[in-house]
Amino acid sequence: MDTNELAKLSVKELRTLNEIIIDLIKAKLSVDAVSKKHLLKIGKEVTIDDKKFKDDIFIVHKINKKNAVLKKKGSDYRMWNVPISLINI
């Protein structure tokens, strides 16, 4: 579907299409998070998709339902609660 076809749709049809697309994106992100969660193990070294922590390596301390508690390698005191979707294995 190109922009010319989309321009012909009514606002109601566009909203319906938008809802469908958002639901598909959420479903795909959920599947990705589940597959990543199965690969995560306590003690595993990972990185984070964030420009603030671009070159930092973290160690998985705890795995929760939607997030993982990570500790920066070489640091004993500070931990971060990070969404699983942002973790690179």
KOLDRENBA-502825 format. One record per residue: residue in one letter; x, y, z of N, C-alpha, C in turn. Coordinates in steps of 0.001 Angstrom, whole numbers, plus 500000, padded with zeros to 6 digits. Each point is the difference from the previous one (the first is absolute). Example, Ala and Ser with C-alpha at 12.3 -4.5 7.8 and 13.67 -1.06 7.14 Angstrom:
2
A513190494310507800499110501190500000500900501200500000/S499650501050499280500820501190500060499230501090500730/
end
This chain:
89
M500850498824500000499150501176500000500898501242500000/D499806500872499023500824501205499934499223501207500531/T500640501163499998499400501194500592498763500468499248/N499947499767498689498814500404499242498773499210500447/E500177498714500231498900499166500477499596500394501418/L500987500299500836499699500416501368499254501331500031/A500322500905499087499341501308499949498523499871499657/K499624498935499321498603499789499616499150499446501141/L500643499479501042499264499414501118499407501078500901/S498875499668500641499376500934500942500790499989501312/V499691500965500849500672500099501285499704498758500842/K498776499521499946499624498806500765500798498778499526/E500142499856498688500764498881499449501486500110500369/L500528501219499989501396500206500382500234499677501473/R499046500377500848500126499680501430499962498497500225/T499123499312499275499921498548500109501307499369499546/L500532500474498892501275499499499494501126500258501000/N499978501176500610500998500356501004499932499046501198/E498808499695500471499840499076501121500544498618499657/I499736499545498784500494498694499563501525499987499966/I500584501052499470501461500094499907500628500034501394/I499422500778500912500523500082501365499925498643500688/D498883499284499818499868498659500584501046499040499446/L500279500087498694501025499141499397501389500313500547/I500305501280500157501302500401500543500150499493501423/K498965500157500818500054499524501381500197498492500054/A499319499269499120500127498548499974501425499581499625/K500573500660498993501366499666499581501011500327501094/L499834501135500668500905500360501087499881499012501154/S498792499543500252499788499021501059500693498673499681/V499898499551498756500664498759499581501518500153500116/D500520501153499588501446500245500113500457499982501455/A499191500621500881500360500048501417500001498601500609/V499031499172499618499936498640500533501209499190499542/S500366500141498735501153499243499506501296500482500659/K500135501311500227501181500521500697500024499523501441/K498816499971500622499930499611501406500481498565500199/H499710499137499042500451498614500098501518499884499839/L500606500949499312501449499973499811500759500638501169/L499301500834500783500648500660501135500218499015501139/K501140500081500589500342499192501172500689500910501013/I499811499708501261500658500774501048501514499812499867/G500724501127500018501450499976499855500471500225498573/K499079500004499025500367500189498598500355501467499740/E501001500223499159500396501356499628499173500466498808/V499447501217500107499139500558498957500333501481499805/T499447500571498940500077501442499774498578500539499903/I499887501327499998498688500658499957499923500886498761/D498831500002499343499747500892498867499674501395500510/D501014500752500361499810501355500495501301500754499795/K499903501226499480501224500738499700500778500371501258/K499322500091501140500686500318501256500910498849500431/F499595498773499710500759498816500397500553499266498788/K500413500743498985500407499444498711501063498907500099/D501062500254500711501123499055500045500099499247501325/D498990500115500847500046499372501313499518498554499957/I500601499185500806499604498594500128499348499825501364/F498875499296500005499251499763501225499899498507500266/I499791499657501260499811498608500403498575499859500517/V499301498967499541498621499762500419500014499540501456/H499294500749500842499924499695501428498696499279500346/K498891500425499351498691499414500272499133500183498768/I499129499039499722499087500084498852498571500041500522/N499312501090499695498602500164500377499103499739498794/K498699500230500167499047499717498925500280500818498737/K500157501315500144500209500865498839501360500679499990/N500682499979501120501282500689500137501060499049500533/A501224500428499880501112499271500605500814500985500823/V500475499557501132500857500829500842501436499732499570/L500674501067499561501361499885499486500964500778500881/K501202499447500133501058500672500736501130500272499026/K500494501224500004501102500362499112501246499223500393/K500670499433499012501205499204500256501064500897500629/G500542499548501110501012500770500707499434500903501076/S498683500061500131499355500825501019499272499084500970/D500149500256501288499396499123500997498676500508500553/Y499705501262499860498878500561500730498803500423499149/R500173500434498772498905500561499212499399498958499076/M498648499932499996499292499065499127498929500758499237/W499676499488498828498991500605499149498897498995499708/N498752500481500023498852499201499631499699500333498538/V500311499073499082499961500270498561498949499119499319/P499164500583499121499064499182499238500760498974499157/I499470498798499939500666498918499272500157500357498526/S499084500788499454500078500369498592501233500844499666/L500591500659500989501185500844499779501313499255500179/I499934498740500411501211499241500300500489499264498749/N501299500119499737500658499238498933500773498861500614/I499771498811499496500671498823500544501225499677499165/
end
